[in-house]
Amino acid sequence: MEILFYILIIASSLVLIASVLLQSGKSAGLSGSISGGAEKIWGKNKGRSYESLLGKMTTISAVIFIISALALTAIK
């Protein structure tokens, strides 16, 4: 059982590192927030974009990492 949690921790940490590094910065600056801010918020393809996929991957891998770490600690 410990081996399973070790594998989950390693895999989720690699996915977490990759998804965080592939995300672009959130600071668009003053000109980006004035001109294109509404398009980012109200855009049609917000849920299907590459950025949202990376955000979901980050969240899921972080949850898996935390649960695996807590379970591994409880087992030992």
Residue, then its C-alpha position, 0 to 999 in steps of 0.5 A: m500500500e505504501i508503494l502505491f502512495y509513493i507512486l501517486i506522490i511522485a506522479s502528482s508532483l511531476v504533473l503539478i510541477a509541469s502544469v505550474l511551469l506551463q501556465s502564463g503569468k496572471s498579471a496583464g498590466l494596466s493596458g491588458s486589463i482595460s482593453g482585453g479584460a472583459e474578453k477574458i472574463w466573458g469569453k465564449n471559450k473560457g472553459r475550453s481554453y488551454e489555460s483552464l485545462l492547466g488550471k484544472m490539472t494543477t488543482i487535481s494534482a495538488v489534491i491528489f498530492i495532499i491526500s496521498a501525503l496524508a494517507l502515507t503519513a497515517i499508514k506509517 
